[in-house]
Amino acid sequence: MEFFAERPQQTLYKTQEHMLCALSIATDLLIDEYGVGSLKKNEEGDYSIEDLCAKLKAIEPKLSYIDRNHIIELFFKDSTRKIFITGYDSIRYKQVRYVQPPEVLYFGTIERMVGVMLSHGIKSHSKGYIKLYGTPELAAEFAQKFLSEQGDRVTVLAINAMEAFSGGLKFSTYKPDEYIVVRVDREYIERNFQWSGS
């Protein structure tokens, strides 16, 4: 199985071989190939990244240097997106189910970020994926958590999802009206979309 779309330009790992080794062992741990209870789940069914690091180090001594940032790199570099970061210190393995999206989806953000997104597209530098929603209201609700500065305002961008899908972008979904993609290129953002929420 090919895990990487292309050879990474930079890595926190000492070698490419170390990264592939970590991905293989982490995947086996997350799907419990090492035996029941190798890692303990929390109430949401997620595992601790810290526990995963400790197990990786115990299984493979040459990976004794890895930390949380190395695990996050696996998420970024794993093109299959089966390793899923669900919180600051939580992770799970998911069998990705790709779907055909509706014609239009929505992305919630803060107004001061819109210019950058229209110029460079939408991507996350921390998670490796972004969430799109089936309604402007859901997208706006998601964006509320990013209000941090006085004067920040929520805004919603419309995404030509079916056009992006036809262009090769993969969409996955785990909840109704919520879709996950690795990025949205600028040409798929609807520049004339107007939405006025309450």
PyRosetta script that sets phi, psi and omega in degrees:
from pyrosetta import init, pose_from_sequence

init()
pose = pose_from_sequence("MEFFAERPQQTLYKTQEHMLCALSIATDLLIDEYGVGSLKKNEEGDYSIEDLCAKLKAIEPKLSYIDRNHIIELFFKDSTRKIFITGYDSIRYKQVRYVQPPEVLYFGTIERMVGVMLSHGIKSHSKGYIKLYGTPELAAEFAQKFLSEQGDRVTVLAINAMEAFSGGLKFSTYKPDEYIVVRVDREYIERNFQWSGS")
pose.set_psi(1, 134.7)
pose.set_omega(1, 179.3)
pose.set_phi(2, -91.9)
pose.set_psi(2, 116.2)
pose.set_omega(2, -176.4)
pose.set_phi(3, -88.1)
pose.set_psi(3, -25.7)
pose.set_omega(3, -171.0)
pose.set_phi(4, -119.3)
pose.set_psi(4, 132.6)
pose.set_omega(4, -179.5)
pose.set_phi(5, -66.5)
pose.set_psi(5, -33.2)
pose.set_omega(5, 177.8)
pose.set_phi(6, -155.2)
pose.set_psi(6, 162.2)
pose.set_omega(6, -179.7)
pose.set_phi(7, -65.9)
pose.set_psi(7, 127.1)
pose.set_omega(7, -178.3)
pose.set_phi(8, -62.5)
pose.set_psi(8, 143.3)
pose.set_omega(8, 177.9)
pose.set_phi(9, -74.3)
pose.set_psi(9, -39.6)
pose.set_omega(9, -178.2)
pose.set_phi(10, -135.5)
pose.set_psi(10, 151.8)
pose.set_omega(10, 177.8)
pose.set_phi(11, -150.8)
pose.set_psi(11, 148.9)
pose.set_omega(11, 174.3)
pose.set_phi(12, -79.0)
pose.set_psi(12, -17.9)
pose.set_omega(12, -179.1)
pose.set_phi(13, -74.9)
pose.set_psi(13, 154.7)
pose.set_omega(13, -179.5)
pose.set_phi(14, -65.8)
pose.set_psi(14, -34.7)
pose.set_omega(14, 178.0)
pose.set_phi(15, -144.7)
pose.set_psi(15, 163.2)
pose.set_omega(15, 174.2)
pose.set_phi(16, -61.7)
pose.set_psi(16, -37.5)
pose.set_omega(16, 179.6)
pose.set_phi(17, -62.5)
pose.set_psi(17, -38.7)
pose.set_omega(17, 177.1)
pose.set_phi(18, -62.1)
pose.set_psi(18, -41.8)
pose.set_omega(18, -179.2)
pose.set_phi(19, -64.1)
pose.set_psi(19, -44.8)
pose.set_omega(19, 179.1)
pose.set_phi(20, -65.3)
pose.set_psi(20, -37.4)
pose.set_omega(20, 177.4)
pose.set_phi(21, -63.5)
pose.set_psi(21, -46.0)
pose.set_omega(21, 179.3)
pose.set_phi(22, -61.6)
pose.set_psi(22, -41.6)
pose.set_omega(22, 179.4)
pose.set_phi(23, -62.7)
pose.set_psi(23, -44.3)
pose.set_omega(23, -179.7)
pose.set_phi(24, -62.3)
pose.set_psi(24, -47.6)
pose.set_omega(24, -178.7)
pose.set_phi(25, -68.8)
pose.set_psi(25, -42.2)
pose.set_omega(25, 179.5)
pose.set_phi(26, -60.0)
pose.set_psi(26, -42.3)
pose.set_omega(26, 178.6)
pose.set_phi(27, -62.0)
pose.set_psi(27, -45.3)
pose.set_omega(27, 178.7)
pose.set_phi(28, -61.3)
pose.set_psi(28, -40.3)
pose.set_omega(28, 178.3)
pose.set_phi(29, -64.9)
pose.set_psi(29, -42.7)
pose.set_omega(29, -176.6)
pose.set_phi(30, -70.7)
pose.set_psi(30, -25.7)
pose.set_omega(30, 175.2)
pose.set_phi(31, -101.3)
pose.set_psi(31, 10.6)
pose.set_omega(31, 171.3)
pose.set_phi(32, 65.3)
pose.set_psi(32, 37.2)
pose.set_omega(32, 176.2)
pose.set_phi(33, -70.5)
pose.set_psi(33, -15.8)
pose.set_omega(33, -178.1)
pose.set_phi(34, -92.1)
pose.set_psi(34, 3.2)
pose.set_omega(34, 178.0)
pose.set_phi(35, 117.8)
pose.set_psi(35, 152.6)
pose.set_omega(35, -177.2)
pose.set_phi(36, -57.3)
pose.set_psi(36, 128.5)
pose.set_omega(36, 175.2)
pose.set_phi(37, 83.8)
pose.set_psi(37, 13.7)
pose.set_omega(37, 176.9)
pose.set_phi(38, -55.8)
pose.set_psi(38, -41.3)
pose.set_omega(38, 173.4)
pose.set_phi(39, -124.7)
pose.set_psi(39, 145.2)
pose.set_omega(39, -178.8)
pose.set_phi(40, -97.3)
pose.set_psi(40, 134.0)
pose.set_omega(40, 179.1)
pose.set_phi(41, -84.9)
pose.set_psi(41, 149.8)
pose.set_omega(41, 170.6)
pose.set_phi(42, -88.7)
pose.set_psi(42, -172.7)
pose.set_omega(42, -175.5)
pose.set_phi(43, -64.1)
pose.set_psi(43, -26.3)
pose.set_omega(43, 179.4)
pose.set_phi(44, -86.3)
pose.set_psi(44, -2.4)
pose.set_omega(44, -179.0)
pose.set_phi(45, 86.9)
pose.set_psi(45, 15.4)
pose.set_omega(45, 179.5)
pose.set_phi(46, -101.1)
pose.set_psi(46, 161.1)
pose.set_omega(46, 177.4)
pose.set_phi(47, -109.0)
pose.set_psi(47, 158.7)
pose.set_omega(47, 177.7)
pose.set_phi(48, -82.1)
pose.set_psi(48, 130.3)
pose.set_omega(48, 176.2)
pose.set_phi(49, -61.9)
pose.set_psi(49, -38.3)
pose.set_omega(49, 178.9)
pose.set_phi(50, -60.5)
pose.set_psi(50, -43.9)
pose.set_omega(50, 177.8)
pose.set_phi(51, -64.4)
pose.set_psi(51, -39.4)
pose.set_omega(51, 179.3)
pose.set_phi(52, -62.6)
pose.set_psi(52, -43.2)
pose.set_omega(52, 177.0)
pose.set_phi(53, -58.6)
pose.set_psi(53, -46.0)
pose.set_omega(53, -178.6)
pose.set_phi(54, -60.9)
pose.set_psi(54, -42.9)
pose.set_omega(54, 179.5)
pose.set_phi(55, -65.9)
pose.set_psi(55, -42.4)
pose.set_omega(55, 178.5)
pose.set_phi(56, -59.2)
pose.set_psi(56, -43.7)
pose.set_omega(56, 179.9)
pose.set_phi(57, -64.3)
pose.set_psi(57, -38.2)
pose.set_omega(57, -179.2)
pose.set_phi(58, -69.3)
pose.set_psi(58, -36.2)
pose.set_omega(58, -177.8)
pose.set_phi(59, -78.0)
pose.set_psi(59, -39.9)
pose.set_omega(59, -175.2)
pose.set_phi(60, -129.6)
pose.set_psi(60, 98.7)
pose.set_omega(60, -176.4)
pose.set_phi(61, -56.2)
pose.set_psi(61, -30.3)
pose.set_omega(61, -179.7)
pose.set_phi(62, -67.6)
pose.set_psi(62, -11.4)
pose.set_omega(62, 177.3)
pose.set_phi(63, -100.6)
pose.set_psi(63, 22.4)
pose.set_omega(63, -174.7)
pose.set_phi(64, -63.5)
pose.set_psi(64, -14.9)
pose.set_omega(64, -176.5)
pose.set_phi(65, -91.5)
pose.set_psi(65, -7.5)
pose.set_omega(65, -171.1)
pose.set_phi(66, -72.6)
pose.set_psi(66, 153.3)
pose.set_omega(66, 176.4)
pose.set_phi(67, -140.6)
pose.set_psi(67, -168.6)
pose.set_omega(67, -177.5)
pose.set_phi(68, -54.1)
pose.set_psi(68, -40.3)
pose.set_omega(68, -177.2)
pose.set_phi(69, -63.1)
pose.set_psi(69, -32.6)
pose.set_omega(69, 177.1)
pose.set_phi(70, -67.6)
pose.set_psi(70, -38.0)
pose.set_omega(70, 178.6)
pose.set_phi(71, -66.3)
pose.set_psi(71, -41.2)
pose.set_omega(71, 178.7)
pose.set_phi(72, -63.9)
pose.set_psi(72, -35.7)
pose.set_omega(72, 176.5)
pose.set_phi(73, -62.1)
pose.set_psi(73, -37.7)
pose.set_omega(73, 177.5)
pose.set_phi(74, -58.3)
pose.set_psi(74, -41.3)
pose.set_omega(74, 179.5)
pose.set_phi(75, -61.5)
pose.set_psi(75, -44.3)
pose.set_omega(75, -180.0)
pose.set_phi(76, -63.8)
pose.set_psi(76, -40.8)
pose.set_omega(76, -171.8)
pose.set_phi(77, -87.3)
pose.set_psi(77, -16.5)
pose.set_omega(77, -177.9)
pose.set_phi(78, -80.7)
pose.set_psi(78, 98.9)
pose.set_omega(78, -176.4)
pose.set_phi(79, -66.6)
pose.set_psi(79, -17.3)
pose.set_omega(79, 178.1)
pose.set_phi(80, -76.1)
pose.set_psi(80, -15.7)
pose.set_omega(80, -180.0)
pose.set_phi(81, 53.5)
pose.set_psi(81, 37.6)
pose.set_omega(81, 176.5)
pose.set_phi(82, -89.2)
pose.set_psi(82, -23.6)
pose.set_omega(82, 172.7)
pose.set_phi(83, -89.3)
pose.set_psi(83, 119.7)
pose.set_omega(83, -168.7)
pose.set_phi(84, -122.4)
pose.set_psi(84, 114.0)
pose.set_omega(84, 177.4)
pose.set_phi(85, -78.8)
pose.set_psi(85, 121.4)
pose.set_omega(85, -174.7)
pose.set_phi(86, -110.9)
pose.set_psi(86, -3.2)
pose.set_omega(86, 179.8)
pose.set_phi(87, -175.6)
pose.set_psi(87, -177.0)
pose.set_omega(87, -176.7)
pose.set_phi(88, -57.7)
pose.set_psi(88, -42.1)
pose.set_omega(88, -179.3)
pose.set_phi(89, -128.3)
pose.set_psi(89, 33.0)
pose.set_omega(89, 179.9)
pose.set_phi(90, -130.9)
pose.set_psi(90, 147.7)
pose.set_omega(90, -172.5)
pose.set_phi(91, -150.7)
pose.set_psi(91, 153.1)
pose.set_omega(91, 173.1)
pose.set_phi(92, -150.3)
pose.set_psi(92, 168.4)
pose.set_omega(92, 176.0)
pose.set_phi(93, -106.8)
pose.set_psi(93, 128.8)
pose.set_omega(93, 179.6)
pose.set_phi(94, -129.1)
pose.set_psi(94, 137.8)
pose.set_omega(94, 171.1)
pose.set_phi(95, -78.5)
pose.set_psi(95, 110.3)
pose.set_omega(95, -174.5)
pose.set_phi(96, -70.6)
pose.set_psi(96, 133.1)
pose.set_omega(96, 177.5)
pose.set_phi(97, -116.0)
pose.set_psi(97, 109.1)
pose.set_omega(97, -179.9)
pose.set_phi(98, -83.7)
pose.set_psi(98, 142.8)
pose.set_omega(98, -175.9)
pose.set_phi(99, -134.9)
pose.set_psi(99, 162.8)
pose.set_omega(99, 171.8)
pose.set_phi(100, -86.7)
pose.set_psi(100, 126.9)
pose.set_omega(100, -176.7)
pose.set_phi(101, -81.5)
pose.set_psi(101, 169.0)
pose.set_omega(101, 169.9)
pose.set_phi(102, -70.0)
pose.set_psi(102, 174.7)
pose.set_omega(102, -177.5)
pose.set_phi(103, -58.1)
pose.set_psi(103, -43.6)
pose.set_omega(103, -176.4)
pose.set_phi(104, -131.7)
pose.set_psi(104, 137.7)
pose.set_omega(104, 171.3)
pose.set_phi(105, -126.4)
pose.set_psi(105, 172.4)
pose.set_omega(105, -173.1)
pose.set_phi(106, -130.3)
pose.set_psi(106, 143.5)
pose.set_omega(106, 178.2)
pose.set_phi(107, -121.2)
pose.set_psi(107, 126.6)
pose.set_omega(107, 179.4)
pose.set_phi(108, -95.5)
pose.set_psi(108, 135.8)
pose.set_omega(108, -179.4)
pose.set_phi(109, -151.5)
pose.set_psi(109, -170.6)
pose.set_omega(109, 174.5)
pose.set_phi(110, -106.4)
pose.set_psi(110, 148.6)
pose.set_omega(110, -169.0)
pose.set_phi(111, -55.5)
pose.set_psi(111, -39.3)
pose.set_omega(111, -176.3)
pose.set_phi(112, -67.6)
pose.set_psi(112, -12.7)
pose.set_omega(112, 179.7)
pose.set_phi(113, -93.1)
pose.set_psi(113, -9.1)
pose.set_omega(113, -172.6)
pose.set_phi(114, -62.2)
pose.set_psi(114, -43.4)
pose.set_omega(114, -179.2)
pose.set_phi(115, -57.7)
pose.set_psi(115, -43.5)
pose.set_omega(115, 178.6)
pose.set_phi(116, -63.1)
pose.set_psi(116, -42.5)
pose.set_omega(116, -178.4)
pose.set_phi(117, -67.1)
pose.set_psi(117, -38.7)
pose.set_omega(117, 178.3)
pose.set_phi(118, -66.8)
pose.set_psi(118, -28.5)
pose.set_omega(118, 179.7)
pose.set_phi(119, -85.6)
pose.set_psi(119, -37.4)
pose.set_omega(119, -170.8)
pose.set_phi(120, -120.5)
pose.set_psi(120, -1.7)
pose.set_omega(120, -176.5)
pose.set_phi(121, 87.4)
pose.set_psi(121, -178.2)
pose.set_omega(121, -176.7)
pose.set_phi(122, -115.8)
pose.set_psi(122, 126.0)
pose.set_omega(122, 174.9)
pose.set_phi(123, -154.0)
pose.set_psi(123, 157.9)
pose.set_omega(123, 177.9)
pose.set_phi(124, -104.3)
pose.set_psi(124, 132.9)
pose.set_omega(124, 177.6)
pose.set_phi(125, -91.6)
pose.set_psi(125, -6.3)
pose.set_omega(125, -177.2)
pose.set_phi(126, -110.1)
pose.set_psi(126, -33.1)
pose.set_omega(126, -175.5)
pose.set_phi(127, -107.8)
pose.set_psi(127, -25.4)
pose.set_omega(127, -178.1)
pose.set_phi(128, 86.1)
pose.set_psi(128, 4.4)
pose.set_omega(128, 176.0)
pose.set_phi(129, -153.2)
pose.set_psi(129, 162.8)
pose.set_omega(129, 174.2)
pose.set_phi(130, -129.8)
pose.set_psi(130, 160.3)
pose.set_omega(130, 180.0)
pose.set_phi(131, -110.1)
pose.set_psi(131, 133.5)
pose.set_omega(131, 175.1)
pose.set_phi(132, -116.2)
pose.set_psi(132, 151.5)
pose.set_omega(132, -172.9)
pose.set_phi(133, -125.5)
pose.set_psi(133, 156.1)
pose.set_omega(133, -177.5)
pose.set_phi(134, -75.6)
pose.set_psi(134, -18.1)
pose.set_omega(134, 179.0)
pose.set_phi(135, -134.9)
pose.set_psi(135, 152.9)
pose.set_omega(135, 175.9)
pose.set_phi(136, -61.2)
pose.set_psi(136, -33.9)
pose.set_omega(136, -178.6)
pose.set_phi(137, -63.3)
pose.set_psi(137, -43.7)
pose.set_omega(137, 178.5)
pose.set_phi(138, -65.7)
pose.set_psi(138, -39.6)
pose.set_omega(138, 178.8)
pose.set_phi(139, -64.1)
pose.set_psi(139, -40.9)
pose.set_omega(139, 179.4)
pose.set_phi(140, -66.3)
pose.set_psi(140, -38.6)
pose.set_omega(140, 178.5)
pose.set_phi(141, -62.2)
pose.set_psi(141, -42.3)
pose.set_omega(141, 177.6)
pose.set_phi(142, -61.4)
pose.set_psi(142, -42.0)
pose.set_omega(142, -175.3)
pose.set_phi(143, -69.1)
pose.set_psi(143, -20.6)
pose.set_omega(143, -178.5)
pose.set_phi(144, -54.0)
pose.set_psi(144, -34.1)
pose.set_omega(144, -175.7)
pose.set_phi(145, -68.8)
pose.set_psi(145, -13.6)
pose.set_omega(145, -178.0)
pose.set_phi(146, -96.8)
pose.set_psi(146, 2.3)
pose.set_omega(146, 176.8)
pose.set_phi(147, -72.4)
pose.set_psi(147, 111.4)
pose.set_omega(147, -175.5)
pose.set_phi(148, -128.4)
pose.set_psi(148, -26.1)
pose.set_omega(148, -178.1)
pose.set_phi(149, -110.0)
pose.set_psi(149, 148.6)
pose.set_omega(149, 177.8)
pose.set_phi(150, -60.8)
pose.set_psi(150, 132.5)
pose.set_omega(150, -178.8)
pose.set_phi(151, 94.2)
pose.set_psi(151, -9.7)
pose.set_omega(151, 175.5)
pose.set_phi(152, -59.0)
pose.set_psi(152, 140.8)
pose.set_omega(152, 175.4)
pose.set_phi(153, -132.4)
pose.set_psi(153, 142.2)
pose.set_omega(153, 177.4)
pose.set_phi(154, -75.4)
pose.set_psi(154, 139.4)
pose.set_omega(154, 172.3)
pose.set_phi(155, -137.7)
pose.set_psi(155, 159.8)
pose.set_omega(155, -177.3)
pose.set_phi(156, -125.7)
pose.set_psi(156, 132.5)
pose.set_omega(156, 176.0)
pose.set_phi(157, -105.3)
pose.set_psi(157, 138.3)
pose.set_omega(157, 174.3)
pose.set_phi(158, -89.4)
pose.set_psi(158, 137.3)
pose.set_omega(158, -178.5)
pose.set_phi(159, -116.1)
pose.set_psi(159, 128.2)
pose.set_omega(159, 176.2)
pose.set_phi(160, -76.6)
pose.set_psi(160, 78.7)
pose.set_omega(160, -169.9)
pose.set_phi(161, -64.9)
pose.set_psi(161, -43.2)
pose.set_omega(161, -178.2)
pose.set_phi(162, -66.0)
pose.set_psi(162, -35.8)
pose.set_omega(162, 176.7)
pose.set_phi(163, -65.5)
pose.set_psi(163, -42.1)
pose.set_omega(163, 177.6)
pose.set_phi(164, -64.5)
pose.set_psi(164, -40.1)
pose.set_omega(164, 177.8)
pose.set_phi(165, -61.2)
pose.set_psi(165, -44.6)
pose.set_omega(165, 178.1)
pose.set_phi(166, -63.9)
pose.set_psi(166, -27.4)
pose.set_omega(166, 178.2)
pose.set_phi(167, -83.5)
pose.set_psi(167, 0.0)
pose.set_omega(167, 174.2)
pose.set_phi(168, 109.9)
pose.set_psi(168, -1.5)
pose.set_omega(168, 179.1)
pose.set_phi(169, -72.8)
pose.set_psi(169, 132.4)
pose.set_omega(169, -179.3)
pose.set_phi(170, -93.7)
pose.set_psi(170, 135.9)
pose.set_omega(170, 179.2)
pose.set_phi(171, -115.7)
pose.set_psi(171, 133.9)
pose.set_omega(171, 173.0)
pose.set_phi(172, -125.3)
pose.set_psi(172, 159.4)
pose.set_omega(172, -179.1)
pose.set_phi(173, -147.2)
pose.set_psi(173, 141.9)
pose.set_omega(173, 176.7)
pose.set_phi(174, -125.2)
pose.set_psi(174, -16.1)
pose.set_omega(174, 179.6)
pose.set_phi(175, -131.0)
pose.set_psi(175, 151.0)
pose.set_omega(175, 176.1)
pose.set_phi(176, -58.6)
pose.set_psi(176, 136.3)
pose.set_omega(176, 175.8)
pose.set_phi(177, 65.4)
pose.set_psi(177, 17.5)
pose.set_omega(177, 176.5)
pose.set_phi(178, -130.6)
pose.set_psi(178, 125.9)
pose.set_omega(178, -177.1)
pose.set_phi(179, -124.5)
pose.set_psi(179, 147.3)
pose.set_omega(179, -179.0)
pose.set_phi(180, -117.8)
pose.set_psi(180, 131.8)
pose.set_omega(180, 175.6)
pose.set_phi(181, -137.1)
pose.set_psi(181, 160.3)
pose.set_omega(181, -179.3)
pose.set_phi(182, -78.6)
pose.set_psi(182, -23.2)
pose.set_omega(182, -179.9)
pose.set_phi(183, -172.9)
pose.set_psi(183, 170.4)
pose.set_omega(183, 169.4)
pose.set_phi(184, -132.7)
pose.set_psi(184, 116.6)
pose.set_omega(184, 178.5)
pose.set_phi(185, -69.2)
pose.set_psi(185, 153.0)
pose.set_omega(185, -171.2)
pose.set_phi(186, -59.9)
pose.set_psi(186, -30.4)
pose.set_omega(186, -177.4)
pose.set_phi(187, -67.9)
pose.set_psi(187, -13.8)
pose.set_omega(187, -179.6)
pose.set_phi(188, -97.9)
pose.set_psi(188, 2.6)
pose.set_omega(188, 177.1)
pose.set_phi(189, -89.5)
pose.set_psi(189, 126.4)
pose.set_omega(189, 179.9)
pose.set_phi(190, -77.3)
pose.set_psi(190, 110.3)
pose.set_omega(190, -174.1)
pose.set_phi(191, -76.1)
pose.set_psi(191, -22.1)
pose.set_omega(191, -176.0)
pose.set_phi(192, -99.3)
pose.set_psi(192, 8.6)
pose.set_omega(192, -177.8)
pose.set_phi(193, -69.9)
pose.set_psi(193, 134.5)
pose.set_omega(193, 177.0)
pose.set_phi(194, -123.4)
pose.set_psi(194, 129.4)
pose.set_omega(194, 175.8)
pose.set_phi(195, -139.0)
pose.set_psi(195, 130.8)
pose.set_omega(195, -179.9)
pose.set_phi(196, -120.6)
pose.set_psi(196, 105.0)
pose.set_omega(196, 179.1)
pose.set_phi(197, -92.3)
pose.set_psi(197, 174.6)
pose.set_omega(197, 179.9)
pose.set_phi(198, -83.6)
pose.dump_pdb("model.pdb")
